[in-house]
Amino acid sequence: MTREETQWRCANGHSFDIARQGHVNLLPVQFKKSRDPGDSREMVDARRFFLNSGAYAPLANRLAELCRNASAQQREVAILDAGCGDGYYLHMVCEQLDSDDRAVLATGLDISKWATRACASRYPGINALVASNRLIPLPDNSQDLLLCLFGFPVYGEFARVLKPGGLLVQVDAGPEHLIELRQEIYPEVIRRPPPSIAEAEQRLGPLVFEQALQFHSELDQDQLRHLLQMTPHIHRATPEARERIAALKTLRITADMHLRLLRKQTE
């Protein structure tokens, strides 16, 4: 498809309007499990507030550094954030890539229209798509970098849209992630390791980098409230747990993240 002012058009004459908020809806009806799939407006607003507070800045800075180093020899970089949320991380990465005077073509994709609206507002010129990772509306072999951050990877589609030699940057929660918040919510906390990437290596190519990133943030009441609102834990917290968290003036939380880079094999 090609962009023509306020529409995307394909060679067969199909057109898709770009909403005034900057996103375009390319989510097939059969992939919608509800009338308003994905994160709600309240969850997206909470995530935007929390991330803008800088609580996860060490992760954003590390991602930007890795992406910048990975594309050091390229003058043009196409980057897709598959499950972009409000676009915080994509924006930080693109700012680093832009600082080296590269031509950056950035796409944020999310199943939530509220997320793609927020993403479109962060980074001028971004392609913000309401779509699913199960059917990414981008051409084969078109992306140099693909971010999947705390998301739902679909490795077959990732392999299709990445260029040969392109990189998947995947971030998952480690066993200690938000352990202090979880201890306030659950009677028993289960520490799970990051998910296996065996399928990713089979479909894409080898793991070329791996890092466990852990840091701490001292959160105030507003940050805590928005952190709870933006995570799935909000749906599992009892009224008593919510009251207990709301009464906390501060809480030192652990951010435990696992970063992995996989390179698509050249054909």
N, C-alpha and C positions, 0 to 999 in steps of 0.2 A: 504494500500500500504506500501511497505517497500523500504527504500533507498538503492541503490546499486551503490556506487561511483557517477556517473554522471547521474543517472536515478532513477525515482520512478517506481516500478513495482507492479502490483496487481496479485492476485492468478490466474486470468483468462488469464494472459499473456500480458495484456496491459502495455505499458511503456510510460513514459513521460520524456523527456530530461530536465535536469537542465541546464539553460543557463549559459554561462561563467560569466555573471554578478551575478549569484547566485539564480535567481528566476526560478520558473517552472510555465508554463501557463496551468491552468486547467479551463479556462473560456469557457463554451460551446458557439458555434457560435450563437445560438438563443438568448443569453443574450447580444450580442454585438449590440449596436444601431449605431455604427460607426466603421470605420476601426481601430481607435485608441481611445477606450472609456476611460472615466475617465479623471483625471487631465492630462494636457499636460506636456511635459518636462519642458517648461518654468515655469509653475505654481509650479511644484515640486521643481525645482531649487530655485525659489523665496521663497518657504516655508522653504526649508532647510537653506537658508541664514538667514531668519528672525528668525527661532527658534534657530539656533545656536548662534544668538546674545544675547540670554538670556532673551528676552522680555517677554516670557511666562514661565520662570523658576518657578515662584511660583506655577503654575498649575502642572507642571511636578513633582515638589518636593512633592506636596500634594498627587498626584496620587501614587507616589512611596511609600509614608508613609502609605496610606490606604491599598495598596496591600501587603505591608510587614506585617502590623498588621493582615490582614485577613488570611494570610498564616503562621502565627508565629509558629504553631504547626506542620507544614508539612515539610518534608525533600525533597519531590519531588513536583514540581509545574508545571502544564501545563497551559500556558497562550496564549490566542488568542487575537490579536488586529484586530477587524473586521472593516476595513477601516483605515489601518495603516498609509497611507500617506508615508512620508519619513522615518518613524520609530523613530522619536525623542522621543515621549512619551514612546513607548515600550522599547526603549533602556534604558531610565532613570529608568523605573520600574524594568527591568531585572538586572540592575547594583545593585539596592537595594536588590533584592532577592538573587543575587549571593554573596553579601557581607556577608550573613549569612550562606554561605557554603551549600546552597540548590542545588539540581539538578533541573535545569530549562529547560523545553522544550517550546520554544517560537515560535509562528507562527504569521507572519504578512500577512494579506490578504487585497488585494485592487484590484479594477477593472482596475486600471491603471498600465501598465507594467513599466512606468517610476517611479511610486511610489514604487513598489516592488523592483525594482533595487536599488533605494536609500536606502530602508529599509534593504536589504540584506547586503549592504556595511557597515552599522552601527554596526551590532551585529554578531560576528562570530558564526556560527552554527545555525543561525535562519532558520526556514522554511519560505521562502518568496513565497507566492502563488498569482498568478493572478487569481482571482475568484470573485464571487459575493456573497453578504450576502444572496441572495435568494436561493443559493444552495452551502452551505459551504462544501468543500470536506474533511471533518474530521469525524471520527466515532462518533456514539451516546455516550453520557455520558463520554466524553474524556477530557474535559477542567475544570480546577479548577477556573480560572479567565477568564473573557471575557470583553475586553475593547471596548466600542463604543463611540468614542470621536468626537463630531460634525459630526456624520455620519448618516447613514440611517439604523435604526434598523429593523431587521426582527425577531420578537420575537419568532415565531414558530421555526425557525432554531436555534436561541440562546438557547431556551429551550431544543432542541434536543441534541446539542453538549455539553452543560454544564452538569457536574456531579451533582447528587443529593447533595444539600448543596453548590454547586458552586455559585460564585458571578458574576453578571453583574455589571460592573462599567460604568455608562453612564454619559456623560458630554454634556450639551447643552448650547447654548448662552442665556444669560439673556437679559432683555429689554434694558439695558444700554450698551451692548457690542459694542465696537468701535463707540460709539455715536458721538464722535468728527469727525471721518473719514466720517461717514454717513452724518453728517451735511454739509460736504464739497461737497457731491455728489448729495444728493436728496433735492428738494425744500421743501418737507415735510417728516419728519422722523417718521416712525411707530414703536412704542415700543411694541414688542410682548413678552408675557410671555413664559417661557420654555414649550415645548410640554407636553401634558398629558402622563402619564405612566399607565393609567388604563388598557390598553391592556397588557402591560408588567406584571402587577400584576396578571392579569387573567391567562396568559399563563405560567408565571414563578413562581411567589410567592411574598411574601411580601417585601415592601420597608423597609430596615433595617437601612438606613443612608441617610441623605440629608443635603447638605450644599450649601449656596450661597457664592461663592468666588469672591471677587472683589479687584482689585489692579490697579495701574496706572504705565505706562511706558512712559518715555520721549524718543521719537523716533527722530533720525536724518533723513536726506534726503534719504539715502540709505535704512534704515529700512522702511521708509514710502513707498518708491517705491516698495519694495519687498512685503510689507504687502498688498498693493493694488493689485499687480500682483497675489498673491496667493489666493485671495478671489473671490467669484462670483461678487463682486461689480465692478470688472474690466470690466465686460461685460455690465454694466448698466451706467457706468460713461460717461458723454459727454466729447468731446474733451476739452471744457472749464473747466470742473471739473478736468480733468487730469492735465491740465496746472496749475490750481490753487493749486493743491496738490503738483505738482512738484516744485512750487515756494516756498513752505514752507521750512524753514531751520530746524525747529523742530515742533513737535506736541505732546502734552501730551495726550495719549489715555487711555481710560477706558477699562479694561478687566473685563467683567461681565459674570461669568460662574456659571452654576448650576450643582452640582455633586449629583448623586443618586446611591445608591447601592441596588440591589435586590438579594435576595437569592432564588435559585431554591429549591422548596419544595422536601423533601425526599420522596421516593416512599414507 
